[in-house]
């Protein structure tokens, strides 16, 4: 798999840094954000060529769900992997069917991140 540029968004620095390490270990380039607003700012810089977003669901300023809504509303077309310890309901199932989102329980393992990244990117091809 080619080297991907992946946004890692989580308000907890220990989780964000752990995810950054996993993304790097898989050979990809992480961009860090502490909330959905920062992730959107990174996305707006089109020169970065972001391929995927790993985002916590519950964050201050802009949640992962609000970030997902913005991505869908703007037609950005970048897959999102949401990380949560909670069930997110039928809305997530609808987006999952469209290939826009995947949900992983927190904290994810390196293997879960690797398999999910592969699956989400292959669905976009």
N, C-alpha and C positions, 0 to 999 in steps of 0.2 A: 504494500500500500504506500502511496506517496505521502510525503510529509504534509500534514494538514495544519492549518491555523485554527485554533480552537479557543473560544472565549470560555473562561472559567469564572463564574459569578457566584459568590457566596459571601455573606456578611461576616461569617466566622473565619478569622484569619487562619486558624489551624486547619480547618477543612479546606479552605482555598489553597493553602500551600501544599497540603497533601494531594489535592487534585492536580495542582501544577506539576508536582513530582511524577504522578502517574502519567499524565499527558506527555511529559518530557521523556519518561522511560519508554513509552510506546513510540518514540521518534517523532512526535509532533511538537508544534510550537504553541505554547499557551500564552494567552493574553488575559490578564487578571482584572476583575471588576468586583467591587464590594456590594453592588446592588444592580438592579435592572437598568437604571438610568445610565450608569457607567458602561454597562454592556452595550446599550443603544449607541452611546457616544463612540465606542470602538467600532461598531457596525457602520456608522455613518461615514467613517473614513474608508471609502471604497478601495483605496490602494492596498489595504491589508489583505483582502481576499479571504475573509473568514469562511470556513467550511461548516462549522458546527458550534453549538453553544451548549455547555454544561452549566446548568443553573439550579441553585437552591430555589425552592418554592417560596419560602417565607423569608423576606428581606425587607429592611426599611427603605423608604423612599420610593422604590418600585420593586414589587415582588416578581418572582419568576413567572407567575401566571399573567401579570400585567405586561411583562416583557413579551411573552408568547402572543398575547393579544395584539400588541404593537407590531410584531413581526408579521402576523397574519393580516392585519388591517393594511399594512403598507405593502403587502405582496412581496416581501423580501425573499422568501423561499429558502431560508436556511433552517435545517433541522435543529430541534432543541431537545436536549435530554434533561428532564427535570429530576431533581434529587429531593426526596422527601421521606419522612417517616409516617406520613399520613395518606389515607385514601383520598383521591381527588375527584371522584365521581364520574358521571357520564360525559361531561365536557371533554375530559382527557381522552376517553374512549373514542369520541368522534374525531379528534385531531390525530389520534394514533392511527385510525383507519385511513386517514388521508396521508399518512407517512410524515406528518409534521412533528410528532413528538413521541418520546419514549419516557417511561417513568422508571427510575431506579430507587430502591430503598437506600437510605443513608445509614451508615457510610458504605459506599460501594467498594468492591474489591477491584484490583487491577484487572483481573480477568473479566469482570462485568463491564468495566469501562471499555476494554479492548473489544469485546464482542459487540457491545452496543454501538461503538463508533463504526466498526466495520458494517454492521447491519444498516445503520442510518445513512451512511455514505453510499452503500450499494443501492439503497432504495431511491437515491437521488439521481443515479446514472440512467 
